[in-house]
Amino acid sequence: MIYLVRHGEAAAGWGDHPDPGLSELGHTQAAAAAATLVSLGARSAVCSPMQRCRETAAAFEQLANVKATVEQVVSEIETPPGIDDRVAWLRAYMAGTWADEGAAHDAWRRQIAEALSLLPDNTAVFSHFVAINAVVSLIDQDARTIVFKPGHCSVTKVDFSGAVPRVIEYGSQAATRVL
C-alpha cells in the first residue's frame, strides 16, 4: 500500500507566498496524520521539496523514526511558461480535464504514478492536492483534472502491487481554496 498524504494547512495562500510552511493548525494536522500512518503500518516516506510537505512529513519522521526522501516528482504542478497569474491559471486548470492541459502535464502525472509504483510497500508520500488528483485520475481513468478534494493531511490509499494499480480508499475531503 502507498499512502498519499496531502500536506497540512499552509501558513499562507497561493497569492501570498510561493512556498509557505505550515500554520499552527497544519502542524496539529500533521501530528494526527503521523499517528494514523504509523497505525496503518507505514514504514518509509517520500515528500515533495515544498516546505509545507517537508513540515508535514517531519511529524511522521519523528514518530516513525525514519527519514523522508525528498522527490521533485511528487511536488506541485509546474506553472507553464508565460503565466503571470498562477492563481487564475490554477483555478481554470482545476476546472478542466487532463486533455485540456496538453502532453506535458499528462507526462507529469504518468511520471508520478511510475515513481510511486517503484516505492516499497507501506510508504507514505507527502504531496499536494493536484499531484494526488493526477495519480488517482490516471489510475481511475478519469479525464477530469480534479477527481476529489483531499483535505489537509488526508490519507489516500493506493495499491501498486498487482498488475493494475488501484485506488483502495480516497482520503477525507474538504473545501479547498485557491487564493
Buried (B, 14 or more C-beta within 10 A) or exposed (E): BBBBBBBBBBBBEBEEEEEBBBBEBBBBBBBEBBBBBBEBEBBBBBBBEBBBBBBBBBBBBEBBEBEBBBBEBBBBBEEEEEEEEBEEBBBEBBEEEBEEBEEEBBEBBEBBBEBBEEBEEBBBBBBBBBBBBBBBBBBBEBEBBBBBBBBBBBBBBBBBEEEEBEBEEBBBEEEBEBE
